[in-house]
Each structure stands twice: as C-alpha cells, then as structure tokens.
Amino acid sequence: MIEHFNFDIQLIFAILNGKVSAAINRKLYRNFRQNGVEISPEQWTVLLYLWKQDGVTQQELCNATFKDKPSMTRLIDNMERQHLVVRISDKADRRTNLIHLTKTGKELEEKAYIIAGQTLKEALDGVTLEELSVSQEVLRKIFTNMKE
C-alpha cells in the first residue's frame, strides 16, 4: 500500500528519528531556563509521572519514559542533587528504592505546566485540530507497529 505514495523518505526518517521532538525539547529547555525553572525536558518527563503518582520504583519510571536503567539512574542522581526527588527504601522490599518528590519538586508543578503548555502552543501554531488528530493517529499506528 505505501509504495503508491510519493514521499520524501529523508523527511519521513528525520521526523521519525526525533528531529521534531529534539526541536520541541530545545525550545522547552530554553523556555524553562528563561522562566527560572532549572530542569531539563528529560527531568520534566520524570516529574510529570511523579506528580501523578509519587513514590514509584525506578523501573516504573523507566517504563513510563522509555529510558534504560543507566540513563534513569543518572537522571535521578541529578534530580537528587537538585533536591527535586529523594530515594527511599521500600519497606516491603529493602532492595528497592522508591522515588519520591521533595517539597521543591512538588512546588515546581504549576509553573512547569504553564511553561510546557506555552511551549506546546508555540509548537502547534498554525496546526488545526483535524491535522493534529490525524497526526496523532498516524504516529500511534507507527509506534504500535514498532513496539517490541
């Protein structure tokens, strides 16, 4: 079916290899910095999960953010240094640490959401709701096709 389409394979692979997400992440990073929020887009994805469900395992965060364990360990180490999260031993299994937000991490939520919302609005400028809906469905299908 796809062989009937006339498409720019370089553009398709650039999009699917993360050029769009990289551009959005750069803009989000700049917008956070300009507003005094000292977090990275990667930290933002971890915080997003923790704001919904605090006190989860590192593995849960890996699964939620599609990061491997070494990357997540580095990310959490940095977030601990910034006093955004703390590792606390799981009372049920002392071998496991649960990642909890600190007061500082919790206090970032509202401001970070506002900045991220503004960034998303900038990214979607000129995109109709219909275009967004179709794009979302196409990307969902591609993601499903590529799941391991």
C-alpha positions, 0 to 999 in steps of 0.5 A: 500500500505505501509504495503508491505514495510519493514521499520524501523518505529523508523527511519521513526518517528525520521526523521519525528519528526525533528531529521534531521532538529534539526541536520541541525539547530545545525550545522547552529547555530554553523556555524553562531556563528563561522562566527560572525553572532549572530542569531539563525536558528529560527531568520534566518527563520524570516529574510529570509521572511523579506528580501523578503518582509519587513514590514509584520504583525506578523501573516504573519510571523507566517504563513510563519514559522509555529510558534504560536503567543507566540513563534513569539512574543518572537522571535521578542522581541529578534530580537528587542533587537538585533536591527535586526527588529523594530515594527511599527504601521500600519497606516491603522490599529493602532492595528497592528504592522508591522515588519520591518528590521533595517539597521543591519538586512538588512546588515546581508543578504549576509553573512547569505546566504553564511553561510546557503548555506555552511551549506546546502552543508555540509548537502547534501554531498554525496546526488545526485540530483535524491535522493534529488528530490525524497526526496523532493517529498516524504516529500511534499506528507507527509506534504500535507497529514498532513496539517490541 
